[in-house]
């Protein structure tokens, strides 16, 4: 019995720790910062001389939508994401302080 109580207490503490979650978005998600994975598109244009000029442009892949969700729990989560063009996550600076004693 004591073992079950200890296990439940440990699980509650682990669930309560501060963390930063990055996961694939679903249609029912309402919280979190949304971003998309980039997908390359090939653009071919023609110049004045009739030559083809290829170029690659990255646009959002709408089938790969992700979320960044901070969970403060028993601590503090600070995140500073860098989004290019408002949709492409290029960097994330995060600090998670779980307020737990370290030895």
Secondary structure, DSSP 8 states (H G I E B T S, - for coil): -HHHHHHHHHHHHHHHS-EEEEEE--TT--SSEEEEEEEEEEEEEE-TTS-EEEEEEEEEEEEEEEEEEEE-TTSEEEEEEEEETTTEEEEEEEEEE------
